[in-house]
Structure formats: structure tokens, C-alpha cells
Amino acid sequence: MPLPTTFPVEFEKVLLGGEMVIRGHEKRKSDRRRVPHFWVPQLYRSVVYSEILNKRISAIVTRRQIQLIHEYKGFDNYLLQVGVM
């Protein structure tokens, strides 16, 4: 069964690298009932360099997104390979 995920509208302005908000339940104490809980990716403000535009772009990203940009050897290559619009 897939995990229930949520993709808030605000996240359209953020580079997430595939991460989403995960909704579930957490049992904090063994003698208590489960409580609803949301796991949210940590967001960071970073600067990425675009060789095509020849300028730096300020963006909100996750650590996973930075790893993907490094794996694809640059922001422009990442956008071209992944097909992000």
C-alpha cells in the first residue's frame, strides 16, 4: 500500500527533488493511542548557478535536490534530464 502523500500548492515554488509531505500516525508512548502526524521535508534557501542564463538564481530547495543537481553536474543539466518546466 503506498504512503499517503500530500503536495501543497505552495510547493510549486520550491525545488523538492521528489520529496513530499507524508501523512500518517505516530505512537508517542506505548500506552497511548496513535496521533495524526505530518512529516515535512526540510527546506533551505540556496543559490544555484545557471550556465545557460549565466547568472545565479536564489531558490528554496531540499538537501535531496542539491544532491541531484550535483549528480547531474549542474542545474541546467538537471533541468534538461529531469524535464522540469
N, CA, C and O atoms as CSV, one atom per row, in Angstrom:
chain,resi,resn,atom,element,x,y,z
A,1,MET,N,N,0.846,-1.178,0.000
A,1,MET,CA,C,0.000,0.000,0.000
A,1,MET,C,C,0.891,1.242,0.000
A,1,MET,O,O,1.768,1.363,0.856
A,2,PRO,N,N,0.688,2.159,-0.934
A,2,PRO,CA,C,1.543,3.351,-0.989
A,2,PRO,C,C,1.274,4.298,0.187
A,2,PRO,O,O,0.174,4.335,0.737
A,3,LEU,N,N,2.293,5.048,0.548
A,3,LEU,CA,C,2.153,6.019,1.628
A,3,LEU,C,C,1.261,7.162,1.170
A,3,LEU,O,O,1.378,7.606,0.029
A,4,PRO,N,N,0.369,7.651,2.032
A,4,PRO,CA,C,-0.447,8.799,1.668
A,4,PRO,C,C,0.418,10.068,1.664
A,4,PRO,O,O,0.952,10.466,2.699
A,5,THR,N,N,0.545,10.682,0.513
A,5,THR,CA,C,1.369,11.887,0.399
A,5,THR,C,C,0.500,13.071,0.023
A,5,THR,O,O,-0.587,12.914,-0.533
A,6,THR,N,N,0.988,14.241,0.330
A,6,THR,CA,C,0.300,15.482,0.026
A,6,THR,C,C,1.280,16.403,-0.690
A,6,THR,O,O,2.460,16.458,-0.343
A,7,PHE,N,N,0.788,17.118,-1.681
A,7,PHE,CA,C,1.622,18.070,-2.411
A,7,PHE,C,C,0.947,19.436,-2.336
A,7,PHE,O,O,0.138,19.767,-3.202
A,8,PRO,N,N,1.271,20.249,-1.297
A,8,PRO,CA,C,0.631,21.560,-1.135
A,8,PRO,C,C,0.919,22.492,-2.309
A,8,PRO,O,O,1.935,22.360,-2.991
A,9,VAL,N,N,0.012,23.427,-2.528
A,9,VAL,CA,C,0.137,24.384,-3.636
A,9,VAL,C,C,1.395,25.229,-3.486
A,9,VAL,O,O,2.014,25.585,-4.489
A,10,GLU,N,N,1.788,25.556,-2.262
A,10,GLU,CA,C,2.968,26.380,-2.023
A,10,GLU,C,C,4.237,25.699,-2.526
A,10,GLU,O,O,5.223,26.373,-2.824
A,11,PHE,N,N,4.221,24.376,-2.622
A,11,PHE,CA,C,5.406,23.645,-3.034
A,11,PHE,C,C,5.690,23.763,-4.513
A,11,PHE,O,O,6.724,23.274,-4.969
A,12,GLU,N,N,4.808,24.400,-5.293
A,12,GLU,CA,C,5.079,24.619,-6.709
A,12,GLU,C,C,6.217,25.625,-6.911
A,12,GLU,O,O,6.823,25.671,-7.981
A,13,LYS,N,N,6.501,26.421,-5.890
A,13,LYS,CA,C,7.550,27.425,-5.964
A,13,LYS,C,C,8.870,26.933,-5.386
A,13,LYS,O,O,9.814,27.709,-5.241
A,14,VAL,N,N,8.940,25.637,-5.053
A,14,VAL,CA,C,10.089,25.065,-4.359
A,14,VAL,C,C,10.623,23.888,-5.163
A,14,VAL,O,O,9.850,23.141,-5.764
A,15,LEU,N,N,11.952,23.719,-5.177
A,15,LEU,CA,C,12.570,22.548,-5.806
A,15,LEU,C,C,12.704,21.462,-4.748
A,15,LEU,O,O,13.518,21.574,-3.832
A,16,LEU,N,N,11.896,20.403,-4.880
A,16,LEU,CA,C,11.837,19.388,-3.833
A,16,LEU,C,C,12.662,18.151,-4.126
A,16,LEU,O,O,13.024,17.440,-3.188
A,17,GLY,N,N,12.971,17.864,-5.343
A,17,GLY,CA,C,13.723,16.660,-5.653
A,17,GLY,C,C,12.948,15.387,-5.362
A,17,GLY,O,O,13.540,14.375,-4.987
A,18,GLY,N,N,11.625,15.423,-5.531
A,18,GLY,CA,C,10.816,14.237,-5.316
A,18,GLY,C,C,10.269,14.069,-3.918
A,18,GLY,O,O,9.503,13.136,-3.677
A,19,GLU,N,N,10.624,14.922,-3.001
A,19,GLU,CA,C,10.133,14.807,-1.632
A,19,GLU,C,C,8.756,15.439,-1.524
A,19,GLU,O,O,8.436,16.388,-2.239
A,20,MET,N,N,7.940,14.899,-0.614
A,20,MET,CA,C,6.591,15.410,-0.391
A,20,MET,C,C,6.266,15.365,1.096
A,20,MET,O,O,7.044,14.859,1.905
A,21,VAL,N,N,5.114,15.900,1.433
A,21,VAL,CA,C,4.602,15.811,2.785
A,21,VAL,C,C,3.966,14.435,2.934
A,21,VAL,O,O,3.128,14.043,2.121
A,22,ILE,N,N,4.368,13.693,3.982
A,22,ILE,CA,C,3.818,12.366,4.234
A,22,ILE,C,C,2.892,12.449,5.437
A,22,ILE,O,O,3.244,13.005,6.477
A,23,ARG,N,N,1.721,11.895,5.275
A,23,ARG,CA,C,0.704,11.931,6.314
A,23,ARG,C,C,0.591,10.548,6.942
A,23,ARG,O,O,0.575,9.541,6.233
A,24,GLY,N,N,0.514,10.495,8.255
A,24,GLY,CA,C,0.404,9.210,8.931
A,24,GLY,C,C,0.070,9.382,10.401
A,24,GLY,O,O,-0.422,10.428,10.824
A,25,HIS,N,N,0.341,8.350,11.164
A,25,HIS,CA,C,0.098,8.377,12.595
A,25,HIS,C,C,1.381,8.040,13.333
A,25,HIS,O,O,2.231,7.299,12.840
A,26,GLU,N,N,1.495,8.596,14.510
A,26,GLU,CA,C,2.682,8.369,15.327
A,26,GLU,C,C,2.220,7.940,16.722
A,26,GLU,O,O,1.293,8.516,17.290
A,27,LYS,N,N,2.875,6.934,17.250
A,27,LYS,CA,C,2.573,6.480,18.605
A,27,LYS,C,C,3.704,6.973,19.489
A,27,LYS,O,O,4.803,6.419,19.462
A,28,ARG,N,N,3.444,8.005,20.268
A,28,ARG,CA,C,4.495,8.640,21.054
A,28,ARG,C,C,4.835,7.858,22.318
A,28,ARG,O,O,5.992,7.835,22.739
A,29,LYS,N,N,3.855,7.229,22.915
A,29,LYS,CA,C,4.081,6.417,24.112
A,29,LYS,C,C,3.397,5.073,23.906
A,29,LYS,O,O,2.378,4.984,23.221
A,30,SER,N,N,3.960,4.037,24.498
A,30,SER,CA,C,3.426,2.694,24.268
A,30,SER,C,C,2.027,2.507,24.842
A,30,SER,O,O,1.270,1.681,24.332
A,31,ASP,N,N,1.662,3.239,25.876
A,31,ASP,CA,C,0.350,3.067,26.490
A,31,ASP,C,C,-0.682,4.072,25.976
A,31,ASP,O,O,-1.796,4.127,26.497
A,32,ARG,N,N,-0.336,4.849,24.986
A,32,ARG,CA,C,-1.249,5.872,24.443
A,32,ARG,C,C,-1.709,5.487,23.045
A,32,ARG,O,O,-1.154,4.591,22.410
A,33,ARG,N,N,-2.719,6.173,22.593
A,33,ARG,CA,C,-3.230,5.951,21.235
A,33,ARG,C,C,-2.346,6.647,20.213
A,33,ARG,O,O,-1.546,7.519,20.553
A,34,ARG,N,N,-2.500,6.254,18.974
A,34,ARG,CA,C,-1.765,6.916,17.893
A,34,ARG,C,C,-2.341,8.312,17.669
A,34,ARG,O,O,-3.539,8.535,17.847
A,35,VAL,N,N,-1.486,9.239,17.282
A,35,VAL,CA,C,-1.929,10.603,16.986
A,35,VAL,C,C,-1.549,10.930,15.544
A,35,VAL,O,O,-0.522,10.457,15.057
A,36,PRO,N,N,-2.373,11.742,14.844
A,36,PRO,CA,C,-2.034,12.120,13.476
A,36,PRO,C,C,-0.726,12.912,13.436
A,36,PRO,O,O,-0.432,13.698,14.337
A,37,HIS,N,N,0.042,12.692,12.387
A,37,HIS,CA,C,1.338,13.366,12.273
A,37,HIS,C,C,1.657,13.601,10.799
A,37,HIS,O,O,1.308,12.783,9.948
A,38,PHE,N,N,2.311,14.701,10.502
A,38,PHE,CA,C,2.772,15.017,9.154
A,38,PHE,C,C,4.291,15.122,9.170
A,38,PHE,O,O,4.857,15.797,10.030
A,39,TRP,N,N,4.952,14.463,8.231
A,39,TRP,CA,C,6.391,14.585,8.051
A,39,TRP,C,C,6.621,15.501,6.864
A,39,TRP,O,O,6.162,15.223,5.757
A,40,VAL,N,N,7.338,16.598,7.100
A,40,VAL,CA,C,7.537,17.639,6.091
A,40,VAL,C,C,9.023,17.726,5.770
A,40,VAL,O,O,9.847,17.709,6.684
A,41,PRO,N,N,9.392,17.821,4.470
A,41,PRO,CA,C,10.815,17.951,4.143
A,41,PRO,C,C,11.373,19.279,4.650
A,41,PRO,O,O,10.672,20.290,4.679
A,42,GLN,N,N,12.641,19.261,5.047
A,42,GLN,CA,C,13.292,20.496,5.485
A,42,GLN,C,C,13.685,21.304,4.255
A,42,GLN,O,O,14.266,20.775,3.308
A,43,LEU,N,N,13.366,22.567,4.282
A,43,LEU,CA,C,13.639,23.452,3.153
A,43,LEU,C,C,14.759,24.405,3.502
A,43,LEU,O,O,14.866,24.867,4.637
A,44,TYR,N,N,15.597,24.697,2.514
A,44,TYR,CA,C,16.742,25.592,2.684
A,44,TYR,C,C,16.760,26.595,1.544
A,44,TYR,O,O,16.392,26.270,0.414
A,45,ARG,N,N,17.186,27.807,1.842
A,45,ARG,CA,C,17.399,28.788,0.772
A,45,ARG,C,C,18.820,28.588,0.268
A,45,ARG,O,O,19.772,28.546,1.047
A,46,SER,N,N,18.945,28.463,-1.057
A,46,SER,CA,C,20.245,28.221,-1.659
A,46,SER,C,C,20.352,29.020,-2.954
A,46,SER,O,O,19.366,29.557,-3.457
A,47,VAL,N,N,21.555,29.084,-3.472
A,47,VAL,CA,C,21.795,29.751,-4.750
A,47,VAL,C,C,22.342,28.711,-5.712
A,47,VAL,O,O,23.312,28.018,-5.405
A,48,VAL,N,N,21.713,28.605,-6.884
A,48,VAL,CA,C,22.179,27.685,-7.920
A,48,VAL,C,C,22.614,28.523,-9.117
A,48,VAL,O,O,22.076,29.602,-9.367
A,49,TYR,N,N,23.599,28.008,-9.851
A,49,TYR,CA,C,24.141,28.746,-10.985
A,49,TYR,C,C,23.648,28.125,-12.290
A,49,TYR,O,O,23.745,26.914,-12.485
A,50,SER,N,N,23.125,28.957,-13.173
A,50,SER,CA,C,22.687,28.518,-14.490
A,50,SER,C,C,23.709,28.977,-15.523
A,50,SER,O,O,23.924,30.174,-15.715
A,51,GLU,N,N,24.338,28.002,-16.188
A,51,GLU,CA,C,25.318,28.338,-17.227
A,51,GLU,C,C,24.642,28.918,-18.459
A,51,GLU,O,O,25.207,29.784,-19.126
A,52,ILE,N,N,23.447,28.454,-18.764
A,52,ILE,CA,C,22.726,28.954,-19.940
A,52,ILE,C,C,22.342,30.414,-19.755
A,52,ILE,O,O,22.515,31.221,-20.669
A,53,LEU,N,N,21.825,30.759,-18.586
A,53,LEU,CA,C,21.445,32.149,-18.311
A,53,LEU,C,C,22.627,32.990,-17.854
A,53,LEU,O,O,22.557,34.219,-17.854
A,54,ASN,N,N,23.720,32.325,-17.463
A,54,ASN,CA,C,24.919,32.988,-16.970
A,54,ASN,C,C,24.610,33.872,-15.758
A,54,ASN,O,O,25.071,35.009,-15.668
A,55,LYS,N,N,23.822,33.326,-14.832
A,55,LYS,CA,C,23.540,34.059,-13.602
A,55,LYS,C,C,23.181,33.095,-12.492
A,55,LYS,O,O,22.843,31.936,-12.733
A,56,ARG,N,N,23.261,33.597,-11.269
A,56,ARG,CA,C,22.905,32.818,-10.096
A,56,ARG,C,C,21.424,33.039,-9.792
A,56,ARG,O,O,20.898,34.142,-9.944
A,57,ILE,N,N,20.764,31.960,-9.357
A,57,ILE,CA,C,19.337,32.021,-9.071
A,57,ILE,C,C,19.123,31.588,-7.629
A,57,ILE,O,O,19.579,30.519,-7.225
A,58,SER,N,N,18.437,32.411,-6.860
A,58,SER,CA,C,18.111,32.072,-5.488
A,58,SER,C,C,16.882,31.169,-5.506
A,58,SER,O,O,15.888,31.481,-6.160
A,59,ALA,N,N,16.951,30.049,-4.787
A,59,ALA,CA,C,15.847,29.090,-4.795
A,59,ALA,C,C,15.716,28.438,-3.430
A,59,ALA,O,O,16.669,28.387,-2.651
A,60,ILE,N,N,14.523,27.942,-3.156
A,60,ILE,CA,C,14.286,27.165,-1.955
A,60,ILE,C,C,14.356,25.704,-2.371
A,60,ILE,O,O,13.631,25.278,-3.271
A,61,VAL,N,N,15.224,24.934,-1.723
A,61,VAL,CA,C,15.491,23.559,-2.130
A,61,VAL,C,C,15.548,22.643,-0.907
A,61,VAL,O,O,15.587,23.103,0.235
A,62,THR,N,N,15.553,21.343,-1.175
A,62,THR,CA,C,15.804,20.345,-0.139
A,62,THR,C,C,17.221,19.819,-0.332
A,62,THR,O,O,17.846,20.064,-1.364
A,63,ARG,N,N,17.721,19.102,0.658
A,63,ARG,CA,C,19.063,18.504,0.518
A,63,ARG,C,C,19.098,17.521,-0.641
A,63,ARG,O,O,20.096,17.443,-1.358
A,64,ARG,N,N,18.030,16.779,-0.830
A,64,ARG,CA,C,17.952,15.828,-1.935
A,64,ARG,C,C,18.076,16.554,-3.269
A,64,ARG,O,O,18.725,16.052,-4.187
A,65,GLN,N,N,17.469,17.715,-3.386
A,65,GLN,CA,C,17.546,18.483,-4.625
A,65,GLN,C,C,18.988,18.899,-4.915
A,65,GLN,O,O,19.435,18.818,-6.059
A,66,ILE,N,N,19.705,19.336,-3.907
A,66,ILE,CA,C,21.106,19.713,-4.100
A,66,ILE,C,C,21.923,18.498,-4.531
A,66,ILE,O,O,22.790,18.614,-5.398
A,67,GLN,N,N,21.654,17.318,-3.928
A,67,GLN,CA,C,22.352,16.103,-4.340
A,67,GLN,C,C,22.083,15.788,-5.806
A,67,GLN,O,O,23.000,15.412,-6.537
A,68,LEU,N,N,20.842,15.936,-6.238
A,68,LEU,CA,C,20.502,15.656,-7.637
A,68,LEU,C,C,21.195,16.627,-8.589
A,68,LEU,O,O,21.659,16.228,-9.658
A,69,ILE,N,N,21.264,17.891,-8.206
A,69,ILE,CA,C,21.944,18.881,-9.056
A,69,ILE,C,C,23.413,18.518,-9.194
A,69,ILE,O,O,23.973,18.638,-10.284
A,70,HIS,N,N,24.051,18.075,-8.114
A,70,HIS,CA,C,25.452,17.658,-8.178
A,70,HIS,C,C,25.619,16.391,-9.011
A,70,HIS,O,O,26.580,16.274,-9.770
A,71,GLU,N,N,24.681,15.429,-8.875
A,71,GLU,CA,C,24.759,14.191,-9.660
A,71,GLU,C,C,24.654,14.464,-11.155
A,71,GLU,O,O,25.337,13.821,-11.952
A,72,TYR,N,N,23.808,15.408,-11.539
A,72,TYR,CA,C,23.650,15.753,-12.946
A,72,TYR,C,C,24.679,16.772,-13.417
A,72,TYR,O,O,24.622,17.234,-14.557
A,73,LYS,N,N,25.605,17.120,-12.556
A,73,LYS,CA,C,26.714,18.029,-12.871
A,73,LYS,C,C,26.247,19.418,-13.307
A,73,LYS,O,O,26.732,19.968,-14.296
A,74,GLY,N,N,25.301,19.972,-12.556
A,74,GLY,CA,C,24.872,21.342,-12.794
A,74,GLY,C,C,23.361,21.483,-12.860
A,74,GLY,O,O,22.636,20.530,-13.145
A,75,PHE,N,N,22.912,22.687,-12.591
A,75,PHE,CA,C,21.481,22.995,-12.556
A,75,PHE,C,C,20.842,22.847,-13.929
A,75,PHE,O,O,19.751,22.289,-14.048
A,76,ASP,N,N,21.502,23.334,-14.955
A,76,ASP,CA,C,20.948,23.255,-16.314
A,76,ASP,C,C,20.820,21.808,-16.780
A,76,ASP,O,O,19.804,21.436,-17.368
A,77,ASN,N,N,21.834,20.992,-16.525
A,77,ASN,CA,C,21.766,19.571,-16.897
A,77,ASN,C,C,20.660,18.864,-16.139
A,77,ASN,O,O,19.985,17.993,-16.689
A,78,TYR,N,N,20.469,19.230,-14.883
A,78,TYR,CA,C,19.396,18.633,-14.098
A,78,TYR,C,C,18.045,18.942,-14.739
A,78,TYR,O,O,17.216,18.050,-14.921
A,79,LEU,N,N,17.832,20.210,-15.079
A,79,LEU,CA,C,16.551,20.590,-15.684
A,79,LEU,C,C,16.334,19.901,-17.021
A,79,LEU,O,O,15.212,19.499,-17.330
A,80,LEU,N,N,17.382,19.759,-17.815
A,80,LEU,CA,C,17.239,19.113,-19.116
A,80,LEU,C,C,16.980,17.612,-18.975
A,80,LEU,O,O,16.169,17.064,-19.722
A,81,GLN,N,N,17.637,16.943,-18.052
A,81,GLN,CA,C,17.482,15.500,-17.897
A,81,GLN,C,C,16.167,15.114,-17.226
A,81,GLN,O,O,15.536,14.132,-17.617
A,82,VAL,N,N,15.757,15.868,-16.235
A,82,VAL,CA,C,14.555,15.520,-15.495
A,82,VAL,C,C,13.303,16.018,-16.204
A,82,VAL,O,O,12.227,15.448,-16.026
A,83,GLY,N,N,13.426,17.055,-16.991
A,83,GLY,CA,C,12.281,17.581,-17.725
A,83,GLY,C,C,11.415,18.504,-16.887
A,83,GLY,O,O,10.203,18.569,-17.092
A,84,VAL,N,N,12.018,19.215,-15.951
A,84,VAL,CA,C,11.279,20.158,-15.118
A,84,VAL,C,C,10.967,21.379,-15.948
A,84,VAL,O,O,11.797,21.852,-16.724
A,85,MET,N,N,9.768,21.881,-15.777
A,85,MET,CA,C,9.369,23.077,-16.545
A,85,MET,C,C,9.493,24.309,-15.691
A,85,MET,O,O,9.205,25.413,-16.154
